[in-house]
Amino acid sequence: MAETWLIVGLGNPGPKYSGNRHNVGYMVLDELAGRVGGGFSSHRSRAMVLEGRLGIGGPRVVLAKPVTYMNESGGPVSSAAKFYGVEPERVVAVHDEIDIPFDTVRLKLGGGEGGHNGLRDITKALGTKDYYRVRVGVGRPPGRMDAADYVLRDFSPAERKDLPFLLSEAADAVELLVREGLLSAQQKHHPAKA
């Protein structure tokens, strides 16, 4: 049987946070759920999950949205990974990233958390940094605005207009990563430097 991938979208639960930049991971998973076909349901790992395949004959995936707050994402990710028998090298965390511009998607394996409390908690719970990250650019805070305040604000009206394209690109990146590997996904989603 083909190995399962655990794809985790990071965010904060509840309607108050649903449009926040910090919840872009949840938004990407909703896009992927549309491709898998089906809805999320409660799971004992403290996450909303959807099991399925990405495309006909595609890889088996478990999409998971932790229902804890962002800084407590590790427990649900670790529980879901154990429940589904997924090793860290088949875990993909989809998250907001202030260090890359809005409308940009980057992928990497391992590395630091860059001050992202959700990633820090996942690293601690999995006991390794060696899991994939699909980093969805939300841009830097303007002026002297605190980064935490910035990511807990909704996307601007101008950003909301382009948001569907960003979510689709991030979902494409996840799909390419699990189908063809990191290098293929990076080659498509990381533009060559001029």
Buried (B, 14 or more C-beta within 10 A) or exposed (E): EEEBBBBBBBBBBEEEBEBBBBBBBBBBBBBBBEBBEEEBEEBEBBBBBBBBBBEEEBBBBBBBBBBBBBEBBBBBBBBBBEBBEBBBEBBBBBBBBBBBEBBBBBBEBEEEBEEBBBBBBBBEBBEBBBBBBBBBBBBBBEEEEEEEEBBBBEBEEEBEEEBEEBBEBBBBBBBBBBBEEEEEBBEBBBEEEE
